[in-house]
Amino acid sequence: MNEVTYTYRRTKEDFLAHSVWHRYFKNTWSLIINFGFPIMALLLLALSFTFEADIVFYIAIAYLITMPLIVYGLIRLRIKRMFDNPDFQFDETTFTFTEENFTSSSERGEVDLEYTYIHKAYVLEKYIYVYIDRVNAFLINKEYVGKGNSDKIVSFLEKKCPRGTVVIRTKK
């Protein structure tokens, strides 16, 4: 029987990578809001020197340009606080991918999920994110799992998930 099982504890770097990807790169709207608006603001700032602009205009431009940077700083601060807290700890999680389902188990409980219930799966260069709804995802570090096993996981997801669920954003 084809099966991939591994145990993993997320690191600070994993958590940061997932938070930043989820906030900035997950979908087109995130890209537009976090990168398109600041670029547009820079263009408007350059054009503003050709006409008389009010102070409110410059405040709005400053907001559009700095907001993605402020959000990134807040993400890093939140993660630092979580990991600096002595009571905070990610449990070790065991992931099992089989032909029938995906299972995640830890000290806190177990999630047994048929592939048809996976909301979305994103395959990136270093990670695979398996979303069980619009916000909550399981993180799979491809380097930790190994090339052969990560390829098997992607194969399970492609074969068993509904069409359009698996999004691959890696170089072929």
C-alpha positions as CSV (number, residue, x, y, z in Angstrom):
1,M,0.0,0.0,0.0
2,N,1.3,3.5,-0.9
3,E,1.7,5.6,2.2
4,V,3.7,8.5,3.5
5,T,4.1,9.0,7.2
6,Y,6.3,11.5,9.0
7,T,6.5,13.4,12.2
8,Y,7.3,17.1,12.4
9,R,7.3,20.1,14.7
10,R,6.9,23.4,13.0
11,T,9.7,25.9,13.5
12,K,9.6,29.7,13.8
13,E,10.9,29.9,10.2
14,D,8.0,27.6,9.0
15,F,5.5,29.7,10.8
16,L,6.8,32.9,9.3
17,A,7.0,31.5,5.8
18,H,3.4,30.4,6.0
19,S,2.1,33.6,7.5
20,V,3.8,35.8,4.9
21,W,2.8,33.6,2.0
22,H,-0.8,33.4,3.3
23,R,-1.0,37.2,3.8
24,Y,0.9,38.4,0.6
25,F,1.0,35.7,-2.1
26,K,-1.9,33.3,-1.7
27,N,-4.2,34.8,-4.2
28,T,-4.5,37.6,-6.8
29,W,-6.3,40.0,-4.5
30,S,-3.5,39.7,-2.0
31,L,-1.0,40.6,-4.6
32,I,-3.0,43.6,-5.9
33,I,-3.6,45.0,-2.4
34,N,-0.1,44.4,-1.0
35,F,2.0,45.2,-4.1
36,G,-0.2,46.9,-6.7
37,F,-1.5,49.6,-4.5
38,P,1.9,50.7,-3.2
39,I,3.3,50.8,-6.8
40,M,0.3,52.8,-7.8
41,A,0.9,55.1,-4.8
42,L,4.5,55.6,-5.9
43,L,3.3,56.6,-9.3
44,L,0.8,59.0,-7.9
45,L,3.5,60.5,-5.6
46,A,5.7,61.1,-8.6
47,L,2.8,62.7,-10.5
48,S,1.8,64.8,-7.4
49,F,4.8,67.1,-8.0
50,T,3.1,68.3,-11.3
51,F,0.0,69.5,-9.5
52,E,-0.8,71.1,-6.1
53,A,-1.6,68.2,-3.7
54,D,-3.1,68.5,-0.3
55,I,-1.5,67.1,2.9
56,V,-4.3,64.4,3.1
57,F,-3.1,63.2,-0.4
58,Y,0.4,62.6,1.0
59,I,-0.9,60.9,4.1
60,A,-2.9,58.5,1.9
61,I,0.1,57.8,-0.3
62,A,2.3,57.2,2.8
63,Y,-0.4,54.8,4.1
64,L,-0.6,52.8,0.9
65,I,3.2,52.5,0.6
66,T,3.9,51.6,4.2
67,M,1.0,49.4,5.1
68,P,2.5,46.1,3.7
69,L,5.7,46.8,5.6
70,I,3.8,47.5,8.8
71,V,1.8,44.3,8.4
72,Y,5.0,42.3,7.8
73,G,6.5,43.8,11.0
74,L,3.4,42.9,12.9
75,I,3.5,39.3,11.6
76,R,7.1,39.0,12.8
77,L,6.3,40.6,16.1
78,R,3.4,38.2,16.7
79,I,5.5,35.1,15.9
80,K,8.4,36.4,18.1
81,R,6.0,36.9,21.0
82,M,4.5,33.4,20.5
83,F,7.9,31.7,20.5
84,D,9.2,33.8,23.4
85,N,6.3,32.7,25.5
86,P,7.5,29.8,27.7
87,D,3.9,28.3,27.8
88,F,3.7,28.2,24.0
89,Q,4.7,25.1,22.2
90,F,3.8,23.4,18.9
91,D,3.2,19.8,19.4
92,E,4.8,17.2,17.3
93,T,2.4,16.2,14.6
94,T,2.4,13.0,12.7
95,F,1.1,13.2,9.1
96,T,-0.1,10.2,7.2
97,F,-1.0,10.3,3.5
98,T,-2.6,7.1,2.1
99,E,-4.6,6.3,-1.0
100,E,-7.9,6.8,1.0
101,N,-7.2,9.8,3.2
102,F,-5.0,12.3,5.0
103,T,-4.5,12.1,8.7
104,S,-2.9,14.5,11.1
105,S,-2.4,13.5,14.8
106,S,-0.8,15.1,17.8
107,E,-1.2,15.2,21.6
108,R,-4.2,17.5,21.1
109,G,-6.2,15.2,18.8
110,E,-6.5,13.7,15.4
111,V,-7.9,14.9,12.1
112,D,-8.8,12.3,9.6
113,L,-9.8,13.8,6.3
114,E,-10.9,12.4,3.0
115,Y,-9.2,14.1,0.1
116,T,-12.6,15.3,-1.3
117,Y,-12.9,17.5,1.8
118,I,-9.6,19.4,1.3
119,H,-10.5,23.0,0.5
120,K,-7.3,23.8,-1.4
121,A,-3.7,22.6,-1.6
122,Y,-0.8,24.7,-2.8
123,V,2.5,23.2,-3.9
124,L,5.4,25.6,-3.6
125,E,9.1,25.3,-3.9
126,K,9.7,24.5,-0.2
127,Y,6.3,23.8,1.2
128,I,2.9,22.2,0.5
129,Y,0.0,23.9,2.2
130,V,-3.1,21.7,2.7
131,Y,-6.1,24.0,3.5
132,I,-9.0,22.4,5.3
133,D,-10.9,25.7,5.0
134,R,-10.2,29.2,3.7
135,V,-7.9,30.0,6.6
136,N,-6.5,26.9,8.4
137,A,-3.8,24.9,6.7
138,F,-1.5,22.0,7.4
139,L,2.1,22.9,6.5
140,I,4.3,20.3,4.9
141,N,8.0,21.1,4.7
142,K,9.2,19.4,1.5
143,E,12.9,19.4,2.6
144,Y,12.0,17.7,5.8
145,V,9.8,15.0,4.1
146,G,12.3,14.4,1.3
147,K,11.9,14.7,-2.5
148,G,10.5,11.2,-3.1
149,N,7.9,11.5,-0.3
150,S,6.8,15.0,-1.2
151,D,6.3,13.9,-4.8
152,K,4.1,11.0,-3.5
153,I,2.1,13.5,-1.4
154,V,1.6,15.7,-4.4
155,S,0.5,12.7,-6.4
156,F,-2.0,11.7,-3.8
157,L,-3.4,15.2,-3.7
158,E,-3.6,15.5,-7.5
159,K,-5.3,12.1,-7.9
160,K,-7.7,12.2,-5.0
161,C,-8.7,15.9,-4.6
162,P,-11.5,17.4,-6.6
163,R,-10.4,19.0,-9.9
164,G,-9.0,22.6,-9.4
165,T,-8.2,22.0,-5.7
166,V,-4.4,21.5,-6.2
167,V,-2.5,24.6,-7.3
168,I,1.1,24.0,-8.2
169,R,3.4,27.0,-8.1
170,T,6.8,25.5,-8.7
171,K,9.2,25.5,-11.5
172,K,9.0,22.3,-13.6
